[in-house]
Amino acid sequence: MSIANVLLDNGLRLTSYHHTNQTWKGSLEKICFTPEAIKKTLLTLHKPCYVVRTNDKIGITNDGYISPSDVAEVKILMATPPIFPQQLGDCNFLSFHGVKCAYATGAMANGIASADMIIALGKAKILASFGAGGLPIQKIEAAIQHIQKELPQGPYAFNLIHSPHEPSMERCVVDLYLKYGVKTIEASAFLE
């Protein structure tokens, strides 16, 4: 195994542990060398990414493939497989909430994060929180009933906003969530 610390004329530095004779095969026109093109290539997560060296320059590409070879016009320095959003995050979060991605949309008060929005995201298997803050108890109850009818198995969440000047309202919302068996709560504005 050899260790290479390389600084090449386009300003990129790469320290790598190279232990196989692999090369990159593909169109040289698909290799990016400018900072803007490199950034765009690195952000293309749904494709593999190859860091290559050609003509004493380090470049990056999402195209081509790796091939075993002792002689190479383009040497492979590093490769990563595609990464999909479903692969990121905690797998326990995915299974617990029954979602496809470890993301959650936050509640926006006064029903801006509406029942229809929560239902649409829930049907797409994304956890979303209804914006209950600032709404009267009757509207929160109607939203619970509507969301639970459309998403009986979830995923969905409801916001519980801390109301230090209206503790009875906060208690009513908690009682409502208990009454309807709301299992996922997004707590907000709690300072202590």
N, CA and C of each residue as an Amber inpcrd file, in Angstrom:
protein
   576
   0.8530000  -1.1710000   0.0000000   0.0000000   0.0000000   0.0000000
   0.8960000   1.2290000   0.0000000   0.6000000   2.1760000  -0.8570000
   1.3720000   3.4060000  -0.8900000   0.4860000   4.5580000  -0.4530000
   1.1010000   5.5530000   0.1580000   0.3760000   6.7460000   0.5770000
   0.8180000   7.8820000  -0.3250000  -0.1320000   8.5640000  -0.9130000
   0.1920000   9.6680000  -1.8020000  -0.4100000  10.9450000  -1.2490000
   0.3940000  11.9940000  -1.1920000  -0.0830000  13.3170000  -0.8300000
   0.2030000  14.1910000  -2.0360000  -0.8390000  14.5660000  -2.7520000
  -0.6720000  15.1840000  -4.0500000  -1.2800000  16.5820000  -4.0430000
  -0.5160000  17.5690000  -4.5210000  -1.0310000  18.9100000  -4.7710000
  -0.7550000  19.1900000  -6.2320000  -1.8030000  19.3540000  -7.0100000
  -1.6360000  19.5020000  -8.4480000  -1.9840000  20.9060000  -8.9030000
  -1.7230000  21.1790000 -10.1810000  -1.7770000  22.5440000 -10.6820000
  -3.1440000  23.2190000 -10.6290000  -4.2100000  22.4860000 -10.4310000
  -5.4970000  23.1600000 -10.2820000  -5.8210000  23.4460000  -8.8140000
  -4.8430000  23.2700000  -7.9300000  -4.9850000  23.6530000  -6.5350000
  -5.6110000  22.6230000  -5.6300000  -6.0030000  21.4780000  -6.1590000
  -6.6000000  20.4480000  -5.3220000  -5.5270000  19.6140000  -4.6580000
  -5.7220000  19.3190000  -3.3820000  -4.8070000  18.4530000  -2.6420000
  -5.5710000  17.1860000  -2.2880000  -4.9120000  16.0580000  -2.4440000
  -5.5490000  14.7910000  -2.1350000  -4.5530000  13.8980000  -1.4380000
  -4.9320000  13.4210000  -0.2660000  -4.1500000  12.4000000   0.4180000
  -4.9330000  11.1140000   0.2800000  -4.3060000  10.1110000  -0.3050000
  -5.0330000   8.8620000  -0.4990000  -4.1490000   7.6760000  -0.2060000
  -4.7900000   6.5720000   0.1050000  -4.1290000   5.2950000   0.3020000
  -4.4670000   4.4560000  -0.9190000  -3.5070000   4.3270000  -1.8040000
  -3.7740000   3.6350000  -3.0580000  -3.1970000   2.2380000  -2.9850000
  -4.0420000   1.2390000  -3.1460000  -3.5710000  -0.1290000  -2.9710000
  -3.9600000  -1.0540000  -4.1090000  -4.6250000  -0.5510000  -5.1270000
  -4.9680000  -1.3990000  -6.2630000  -4.6230000  -0.6830000  -7.5530000
  -4.4930000  -1.4280000  -8.5930000  -4.2440000  -0.8550000  -9.9100000
  -5.5740000  -0.7300000 -10.6340000  -6.2330000   0.3770000 -10.3930000
  -7.5120000   0.6170000 -11.0360000  -7.4420000   1.9110000 -11.8220000
  -8.1810000   1.9510000 -12.8960000  -8.2500000   3.1460000 -13.7140000
  -9.7010000   3.5070000 -13.9420000  -9.8790000   4.7190000 -14.3950000
 -11.2150000   5.1910000 -14.7470000 -11.3520000   5.1340000 -16.2510000
 -12.4540000   4.6350000 -16.7250000 -12.7460000   4.5740000 -18.1600000
 -13.9660000   5.4450000 -18.4360000 -13.8580000   6.2780000 -19.4300000
 -14.9710000   7.1310000 -19.8150000 -14.4860000   8.2740000 -20.6720000
 -15.3850000   9.1770000 -21.0100000 -15.0560000  10.3290000 -21.8460000
 -14.3230000  11.3800000 -21.0210000 -13.1500000  11.8010000 -21.5020000
 -12.3640000  12.8240000 -20.7980000 -13.1300000  14.1420000 -20.6910000
 -14.0300000  14.3830000 -21.6000000 -14.8250000  15.6160000 -21.5810000
 -15.7740000  15.6660000 -20.3860000 -16.0130000  14.5350000 -19.7550000
 -16.9280000  14.4670000 -18.6090000 -16.2190000  14.7280000 -17.2750000
 -14.9020000  14.9290000 -17.2930000 -14.1530000  15.2050000 -16.0610000
 -14.1850000  16.7060000 -15.8030000 -14.5250000  17.1040000 -14.5900000
 -14.6330000  18.5120000 -14.2080000 -13.3840000  18.9470000 -13.4610000
 -12.9250000  20.1590000 -13.7570000 -11.7270000  20.6840000 -13.1110000
 -11.9550000  22.0440000 -12.4470000 -12.9740000  22.7820000 -12.8430000
 -13.2060000  24.1020000 -12.2550000 -13.9840000  23.9630000 -10.9500000
 -13.7980000  24.9020000 -10.0260000 -14.5200000  24.8120000  -8.7450000
 -16.0400000  24.7110000  -8.9130000 -16.6100000  25.4740000  -9.8320000
 -18.0600000  25.4440000 -10.0250000 -18.5210000  24.0720000 -10.5160000
 -17.8010000  23.5250000 -11.4970000 -18.1810000  22.2210000 -12.0530000
 -17.9570000  21.1020000 -11.0370000 -16.8860000  21.2210000 -10.2490000
 -16.6150000  20.2190000  -9.2090000 -17.7360000  20.2320000  -8.1690000
 -18.1460000  21.4320000  -7.7510000 -19.2320000  21.5380000  -6.7710000
 -20.5090000  20.8970000  -7.3130000 -20.8470000  21.1970000  -8.5600000
 -22.0540000  20.6240000  -9.1620000 -21.9640000  19.1000000  -9.2070000
 -20.7920000  18.5900000  -9.5450000 -20.5980000  17.1380000  -9.6140000
 -20.7280000  16.5060000  -8.2350000 -20.1290000  17.1270000  -7.2250000
 -20.2060000  16.5930000  -5.8610000 -21.6340000  16.6020000  -5.3230000
 -22.4360000  17.5310000  -5.7850000 -23.8200000  17.6230000  -5.3210000
 -24.7720000  16.7020000  -6.0820000 -24.2640000  16.0110000  -7.0740000
 -25.0770000  15.0460000  -7.8170000 -24.9980000  13.7130000  -7.0850000
 -25.7140000  13.6340000  -5.9870000 -25.5930000  12.4920000  -5.0780000
 -26.1830000  11.2010000  -5.6290000 -27.0910000  11.2860000  -6.5720000
 -27.7450000  10.0810000  -7.0890000 -26.8970000   9.3400000  -8.1290000
 -25.6790000   9.8360000  -8.3810000 -24.7630000   9.1580000  -9.3040000
 -23.4600000   8.8580000  -8.5710000 -22.7020000   7.8520000  -9.0320000
 -21.3940000   7.6240000  -8.4120000 -20.4860000   8.8210000  -8.6680000
 -19.4860000   8.9850000  -7.8290000 -18.5350000  10.0880000  -7.9810000
 -17.1220000   9.5160000  -8.0080000 -16.3530000   9.9380000  -8.9900000
 -14.9800000   9.4660000  -9.1450000 -14.0340000  10.6530000  -9.0790000
 -13.0130000  10.5520000  -8.2250000 -11.9260000  11.5280000  -8.1940000
 -10.7970000  10.8950000  -8.9890000 -10.3580000  11.5970000 -10.0340000
  -9.3910000  11.0210000 -10.9660000  -8.2110000  11.9690000 -11.1700000
  -7.1220000  11.3980000 -11.6890000  -5.9600000  12.2150000 -12.0440000
  -5.6400000  11.9510000 -13.5070000  -5.5360000  13.0310000 -14.2510000
  -5.1370000  12.9470000 -15.6510000  -4.3030000  14.1660000 -16.0000000
  -3.2150000  13.9490000 -16.7070000  -2.3210000  15.0490000 -17.1080000
  -1.9450000  15.9390000 -15.9260000  -1.6030000  15.3230000 -14.8020000
  -1.2110000  16.0310000 -13.5780000  -2.2660000  17.0030000 -13.0560000
  -3.5070000  16.7080000 -13.2950000  -4.6130000  17.4850000 -12.7340000
  -5.5780000  16.5150000 -12.0630000  -6.1270000  16.9550000 -10.9510000
  -7.1660000  16.1720000 -10.2820000  -8.5120000  16.7110000 -10.7410000
  -9.3840000  15.8050000 -11.1140000 -10.7210000  16.1790000 -11.5390000
 -11.7530000  15.2440000 -10.9370000 -13.0020000  15.5860000 -11.1490000
 -14.1030000  14.8130000 -10.5820000 -15.1480000  14.5950000 -11.6700000
 -15.7570000  13.4130000 -11.6500000 -16.8000000  13.0990000 -12.6160000
 -17.8350000  12.1620000 -12.0090000 -19.0380000  12.2440000 -12.5440000
 -20.0990000  11.3020000 -12.1820000 -20.2910000  10.2370000 -13.2560000
 -19.5180000  10.3280000 -14.3190000 -19.6890000   9.4210000 -15.4510000
 -18.5590000   8.4040000 -15.5070000 -18.6760000   7.4430000 -16.4040000
 -17.6450000   6.4350000 -16.5990000 -17.7600000   5.2940000 -15.6070000
 -16.6580000   4.5280000 -15.5030000 -16.6390000   3.3630000 -14.6190000
 -15.1950000   3.0170000 -14.2620000 -15.0320000   2.1890000 -13.2340000
 -13.7120000   1.7430000 -12.7820000 -13.3770000   0.4370000 -13.4880000
 -12.1050000   0.3400000 -13.8780000 -11.6500000  -0.8670000 -14.5640000
 -10.2750000  -1.2550000 -14.0300000 -10.0110000  -2.5520000 -13.8200000
  -8.6740000  -2.9620000 -13.3830000  -7.6820000  -2.8160000 -14.5370000
  -6.5290000  -2.2070000 -14.2420000  -5.5130000  -2.0210000 -15.2810000
  -4.2310000  -1.5250000 -14.6430000  -3.1000000  -1.8890000 -15.2340000
  -1.8080000  -1.3900000 -14.7630000  -1.4240000  -0.0970000 -15.4610000
  -1.9480000   0.1280000 -16.6410000  -1.6120000   1.3120000 -17.4280000
  -2.8780000   2.1380000 -17.5800000  -2.7510000   3.4310000 -17.3050000
  -3.9600000   4.2450000 -17.3550000  -3.6660000   5.6430000 -17.8450000
  -4.5480000   6.1350000 -18.6800000  -4.5040000   7.5460000 -19.0450000
  -5.1240000   8.3620000 -17.9090000  -6.1290000   7.7620000 -17.2680000
  -6.8220000   8.4110000 -16.1610000  -6.7890000   7.4620000 -14.9690000
  -6.1170000   7.8950000 -13.9220000  -5.9770000   7.0700000 -12.7220000
  -7.0990000   7.4120000 -11.7360000  -7.6940000   6.3910000 -11.1700000
  -8.7470000   6.6070000 -10.1700000  -8.0930000   6.8300000  -8.8100000
  -8.4590000   7.9020000  -8.1320000  -7.9180000   8.1890000  -6.8060000
  -8.9130000   7.8360000  -5.7090000 -10.1920000   8.0080000  -6.0230000
 -11.2260000   7.7450000  -5.0320000 -12.5580000   7.5690000  -5.7560000
 -13.4150000   6.7600000  -5.1820000 -14.7440000   6.5690000  -5.7620000
 -15.7620000   6.4050000  -4.6460000 -16.9400000   6.9640000  -4.8640000
 -18.0520000   6.7730000  -3.9260000 -19.2870000   6.3430000  -4.7100000
 -20.0860000   5.4790000  -4.1350000 -21.3190000   5.0590000  -4.8170000
 -22.3720000   6.1600000  -4.7190000 -23.4540000   6.0150000  -5.4520000
 -24.5550000   6.9750000  -5.3090000 -25.1080000   6.9420000  -3.8840000
 -25.6350000   8.0700000  -3.4510000 -26.2580000   8.1640000  -2.1280000
 -27.6660000   8.7130000  -2.3380000 -28.6450000   8.0120000  -1.7910000
 -30.0300000   8.4340000  -1.9310000 -30.5540000   8.9100000  -0.5760000
 -31.4950000   9.8580000  -0.5580000 -32.0170000  10.3680000   0.7130000
 -32.5040000   9.2640000   1.6470000 -33.0220000   8.1800000   1.0810000
 -33.5270000   7.0780000   1.8970000 -32.4140000   6.3790000   2.6660000
 -31.1550000   6.5840000   2.2690000 -30.0270000   5.9450000   2.9420000
 -29.5120000   6.7680000   4.1230000 -29.9360000   8.0030000   4.2320000
 -29.4080000   8.9010000   5.2520000 -30.2770000   8.8630000   6.5060000
 -29.6790000   9.1880000   7.6280000 -30.4350000   9.2610000   8.8680000
 -30.4840000   7.9500000   9.6240000 -31.2190000   7.9690000  10.6870000
 -31.3220000   6.8400000  11.6100000 -32.3950000   5.8560000  11.1420000
 -32.0180000   4.6040000  10.9460000 -32.9880000   3.5910000  10.4910000
 -34.0800000   3.3590000  11.5360000 -33.7960000   3.6200000  12.8090000
 -34.8330000   3.4920000  13.8420000 -35.9300000   4.5420000  13.6490000
 -35.5330000   5.7510000  13.2340000 -36.5080000   6.8010000  12.9360000
 -37.4190000   6.3450000  11.7980000 -36.8140000   5.7660000  10.7640000
 -37.5830000   5.2950000   9.6090000 -38.6190000   4.2550000  10.0180000
 -38.1800000   3.2520000  10.7630000 -39.1070000   2.1730000  11.1200000
 -40.1350000   2.6260000  12.1590000 -39.7280000   3.4260000  13.1260000
 -40.6540000   3.8690000  14.1700000 -41.8010000   4.6930000  13.5900000
 -41.4620000   5.6030000  12.6810000 -42.4800000   6.4950000  12.1170000
 -43.0960000   5.9560000  10.8250000 -42.5350000   4.8750000  10.2750000
 -43.0630000   4.3190000   9.0330000 -42.8760000   5.2450000   7.8460000
 -41.7020000   5.8690000   7.7730000 -41.4190000   6.8330000   6.7070000
 -40.3170000   6.3190000   5.7930000 -40.1850000   6.9470000   4.6270000
 -39.1630000   6.5220000   3.6740000 -37.8790000   7.3260000   3.8100000
 -37.9340000   8.4930000   4.4170000 -36.7570000   9.3460000   4.6100000
 -36.7350000   9.8310000   6.0530000 -35.5510000  10.0100000   6.5850000
 -35.4120000  10.4730000   7.9730000 -35.5050000  11.9970000   8.0340000
 -36.6100000  12.5010000   7.5290000 -36.8820000  13.9340000   7.5400000
 -38.2200000  14.1590000   8.2270000 -38.3920000  15.3660000   8.7390000
 -39.6920000  15.7540000   9.2760000 -39.9160000  17.2150000   8.9310000
 -41.1280000  17.5430000   8.5190000 -41.4390000  18.9470000   8.2740000
 -41.9550000  19.5360000   9.5730000 -41.5470000  20.7450000   9.8630000
 -41.9420000  21.3950000  11.1000000 -43.3080000  22.0480000  10.9920000
 -43.9220000  22.2060000  12.1460000 -45.2290000  22.8570000  12.2010000
 -45.0600000  24.3520000  11.9860000 -45.9740000  24.9240000  11.2710000
 -46.0410000  26.3770000  11.1300000 -47.3660000  26.7860000  11.7530000
 -47.2880000  27.6860000  12.7220000 -48.4430000  28.0430000  13.5500000
 -49.6360000  28.5170000  12.7290000 -50.7640000  28.5330000  13.3980000
 -52.0310000  28.9950000  12.8260000 -52.4690000  28.1770000  11.6170000
 -52.0800000  26.9190000  11.5970000 -52.5260000  26.0350000  10.5300000
 -51.8660000  26.2700000   9.1890000 -50.7710000  27.0380000   9.1570000
 -50.0530000  27.1900000   7.8810000 -49.5750000  25.8140000   7.4310000
 -49.0370000  25.0250000   8.3790000 -48.7970000  23.6000000   8.1030000
 -50.1560000  22.9420000   8.2850000 -50.9310000  22.9460000   7.2170000
 -52.3510000  22.5830000   7.2590000 -52.5780000  21.0810000   7.2760000
 -53.8140000  20.7080000   7.5490000 -54.1860000  19.2900000   7.5240000
 -53.9450000  18.7040000   6.1360000 -54.2950000  19.4450000   5.0880000
 -54.0790000  18.9430000   3.7260000 -52.5950000  18.7330000   3.4360000
 -51.7530000  19.6380000   3.9300000 -50.3080000  19.4890000   3.7360000
 -49.7970000  18.2540000   4.4780000 -50.2380000  18.0730000   5.7070000
 -49.7990000  16.9310000   6.5130000 -50.2460000  15.6280000   5.8510000
 -51.4490000  15.6010000   5.3240000 -51.9740000  14.4020000   4.6580000
 -51.1810000  14.1010000   3.3890000 -50.9220000  15.1160000   2.5840000
 -50.1600000  14.9050000   1.3430000 -48.7650000  14.3680000   1.6490000
 -48.0950000  14.9530000   2.6290000 -46.7570000  14.4790000   2.9960000
 -46.8270000  13.0910000   3.6180000 -47.8160000  12.8510000   4.4540000
 -47.9720000  11.5300000   5.0650000 -48.2020000  10.4430000   4.0280000
 -48.9990000  10.7400000   3.0060000 -49.2260000   9.7590000   1.9340000
 -47.9440000   9.4910000   1.1500000 -47.0270000  10.4700000   1.1530000
 -45.7140000  10.2850000   0.5170000 -44.7150000   9.6580000   1.4910000
 -45.1890000   9.2630000   2.6730000 -44.3650000   8.6250000   3.7190000
 -43.2900000   9.5710000   4.2600000 -43.6880000  10.8430000   4.4490000
 -42.8190000  11.8390000   5.0760000 -43.5450000  12.3450000   6.3160000
 -42.8470000  12.3850000   7.4460000 -43.4440000  12.8450000   8.6950000
 -43.6200000  14.3620000   8.6480000 -44.8280000  14.8220000   8.9160000
 -45.1340000  16.2460000   8.9040000 -45.9430000  16.5900000  10.1410000
 -45.7150000  17.8040000  10.6570000 -46.3550000  18.2320000  11.8940000
 -47.3780000  19.3350000  11.6250000 -48.6030000  19.1130000  12.0780000
 -49.6780000  20.0890000  11.9240000 -49.4020000  21.3060000  12.8000000
 -49.6100000  22.5040000  12.2410000 -49.3530000  23.7540000  12.9580000
 -50.5140000  24.1740000  13.8350000 -50.5980000  23.5830000  15.0220000
 -51.7260000  23.8310000  15.9220000 -51.5960000  25.1280000  16.7130000
 -50.3860000  25.6630000  16.8240000 -50.1730000  26.8700000  17.6280000
 -51.0470000  28.0240000  17.1570000 -51.7370000  28.6540000  18.1050000
 -52.5580000  29.8160000  17.7950000 -53.9560000  29.5060000  17.2960000
 -54.2800000  28.2350000  17.1260000 -55.6160000  27.8680000  16.6440000
 -56.5560000  27.5920000  17.8110000 -57.8550000  27.8490000  17.6260000
 -58.8230000  27.4740000  18.6580000 -58.9270000  25.9510000  18.7490000
 -59.3080000  25.4830000  19.9120000 -59.3490000  24.0460000  20.1920000
 -60.2530000  23.2950000  19.2080000 -61.3390000  23.9220000  18.7570000
 -62.2530000  23.2590000  17.8220000 -61.5710000  22.9830000  16.4750000
 -60.7410000  23.9150000  16.0160000 -60.0410000  23.7140000  14.7370000
 -58.9660000  22.6370000  14.8690000 -58.3170000  22.5810000  16.0230000
 -57.3140000  21.5330000  16.2510000 -57.9980000  20.1680000  16.2540000
 -59.1300000  20.0850000  16.9390000 -59.8600000  18.8140000  16.9880000
 -60.3250000  18.3900000  15.5950000 -60.8280000  19.3190000  14.8130000
 -61.2680000  18.9970000  13.4480000 -60.0850000  18.5140000  12.6030000
 -58.9240000  19.1360000  12.7930000 -57.7230000  18.7240000  12.0490000
 -57.2960000  17.3170000  12.4500000 -57.3390000  17.0160000  13.7340000
 -56.9870000  15.6630000  14.2010000 -57.8990000  14.6370000  13.5370000
 -59.1940000  14.8990000  13.5790000 -60.1550000  13.9510000  13.0060000
 -59.9180000  13.7570000  11.5040000 -59.6740000  14.8440000  10.8010000
 -59.4570000  14.7750000   9.3510000 -58.1640000  14.0250000   9.0220000
 -57.0960000  14.3580000   9.7080000 -55.7990000  13.7110000   9.4490000
 -55.8600000  12.2310000   9.8070000 -56.4400000  11.9070000  10.9510000
 -56.5230000  10.4980000  11.3480000 -57.4210000   9.6870000  10.4140000
 -58.4330000  10.3240000   9.8460000 -59.2890000   9.6210000   8.8770000
 -58.4920000   9.2950000   7.6150000 -57.6850000  10.2430000   7.1500000
 -56.9160000  10.0660000   5.9140000 -55.6340000   9.2580000   6.1210000
 -55.0750000   9.3330000   7.3090000 -53.8160000   8.6320000   7.6290000
 -53.9950000   7.7990000   8.8970000 -54.8220000   6.7750000   8.8710000
 -55.0830000   6.0180000  10.0980000 -53.8320000   5.3640000  10.6920000
 -52.8660000   5.0300000   9.8670000 -51.6150000   4.4380000  10.3540000
 -50.4680000   5.4490000  10.3520000 -50.7540000   6.7210000  10.0670000
 -49.7110000   7.7380000  10.0270000 -48.9930000   7.7270000   8.7000000
 -47.8800000   8.3800000   8.6050000 -47.2220000   9.1620000   9.6430000
 -47.7660000  10.5970000   9.7030000 -47.8350000  11.1160000  10.9010000
 -48.1970000  12.5080000  11.1220000 -47.7790000  12.8830000  12.5400000
 -47.6940000  14.1850000  12.7720000 -47.3920000  14.7060000  14.1090000
 -48.2570000  15.9470000  14.3210000 -48.3830000  16.3380000  15.5770000
 -49.0860000  17.5680000  15.9170000 -48.1890000  18.4110000  16.8010000
 -48.2610000  19.7100000  16.5870000 -47.4600000  20.6510000  17.3550000
 -48.1200000  20.9450000  18.6970000 -47.2940000  21.0170000  19.7230000
 -47.7320000  21.4830000  21.0420000 -46.8620000  22.6800000  21.3810000
 -47.4520000  23.8550000  21.3080000 -46.6950000  25.0730000  21.5800000
 -46.8780000  25.4650000  23.0430000 -45.7710000  25.7940000  23.6770000
 -45.8120000  26.2090000  25.0780000 -46.5270000  27.5530000  25.1720000
 -47.4960000  27.6380000  26.0580000 -48.2850000  28.8610000  26.2340000
 -48.2460000  29.2810000  27.6960000 -47.1470000  29.9030000  28.1490000
 -47.0280000  30.2330000  29.5710000 -48.0940000  31.2140000  30.0640000
 -48.6660000  32.0010000  29.1530000 -49.7000000  32.9560000  29.5610000
 -51.1060000  32.3830000  29.4000000 -51.1890000  31.1710000  28.8280000
 -52.4760000  30.4910000  28.6610000 -52.3230000  29.0170000  29.0140000
 -51.9900000  28.7140000  30.2790000 -51.7650000  27.3130000  30.6440000
 -53.0020000  26.4330000  30.4390000 -54.1920000  26.9960000  30.5710000
 -55.3960000  26.1800000  30.3780000 -55.5440000  25.7730000  28.9060000
 -55.1590000  26.6520000  27.9920000 -55.2100000  26.3130000  26.5650000
 -54.2040000  25.2040000  26.2570000 -53.0100000  25.3340000  26.8070000
 -51.9860000  24.3000000  26.6130000 -52.4900000  22.9570000  27.1490000
 -53.1170000  22.9650000  28.3220000 -53.6460000  21.7400000  28.9220000
 -54.7680000  21.1430000  28.0650000 -55.6150000  21.9910000  27.4970000
 -56.6980000  21.5090000  26.6230000 -56.1360000  20.8130000  25.3880000
 -55.0720000  21.3630000  24.8320000 -54.4520000  20.7470000  23.6520000
 -53.8620000  19.3920000  24.0290000 -53.1800000  19.3170000  25.1720000
 -52.6250000  18.0340000  25.6370000 -53.7500000  17.0160000  25.8180000
 -54.8320000  17.4290000  26.4660000 -55.9660000  16.5190000  26.6830000
 -56.5660000  16.0440000  25.3550000 -56.6320000  16.9410000  24.3930000
 -57.1430000  16.5880000  23.0710000 -56.2480000  15.5440000  22.4000000
 -54.9400000  15.7340000  22.4860000 -54.0030000  14.7670000  21.8930000
 -54.1250000  13.4060000  22.5800000 -54.3080000  13.4180000  23.8900000
 -54.4970000  12.1570000  24.6160000 -55.8180000  11.4950000  24.2220000
 -56.8660000  12.2790000  24.1180000 -58.1900000  11.7590000  23.7580000
 -58.1590000  11.0300000  22.4110000 -57.4300000  11.5890000  21.4550000
 -57.3900000  11.0120000  20.1060000 -56.1730000  10.1150000  19.8700000
 -55.3740000   9.9040000  20.8880000 -54.2330000   8.9980000  20.7530000
 -53.1540000   9.4940000  19.8100000 -52.9480000  10.7910000  19.7700000
 -51.8660000  11.3470000  18.9410000 -50.5470000  10.9060000  19.5600000
 -49.7550000  10.1730000  18.7960000 -48.5440000   9.5500000  19.3400000
 -47.2680000  10.3540000  19.1040000 -47.2810000  11.2300000  18.1010000
 -46.0720000  12.0030000  17.7990000 -46.3850000  13.4810000  17.9610000
 -45.6510000  14.1080000  18.8790000 -45.8450000  15.5160000  19.2150000
 -44.5560000  16.2700000  18.9200000 -44.6870000  17.4210000  18.2740000
 -43.5650000  18.3340000  18.0960000 -43.7520000  19.4500000  19.1230000
 -42.9170000  19.4510000  20.1560000 -43.0170000  20.4600000  21.2110000
 -42.1990000  21.6780000  20.8110000 -42.7900000  22.8680000  20.9690000
 -42.0540000  24.0780000  20.6060000 -42.2840000  25.1820000  21.6290000
 -41.3130000  26.0860000  21.6810000 -41.3220000  27.2670000  22.5470000
 -41.2210000  26.9320000  24.0320000 -40.8180000  25.7090000  24.3690000
 -40.5880000  25.3560000  25.7680000 -39.1850000  25.8230000  26.1360000
 -39.0880000  26.7340000  27.1030000 -37.7980000  27.3180000  27.4580000
 -37.1800000  26.6840000  28.6820000 -37.9530000  25.9890000  29.4800000
 -37.4130000  25.3630000  30.6870000 -37.6850000  23.8800000  30.6690000
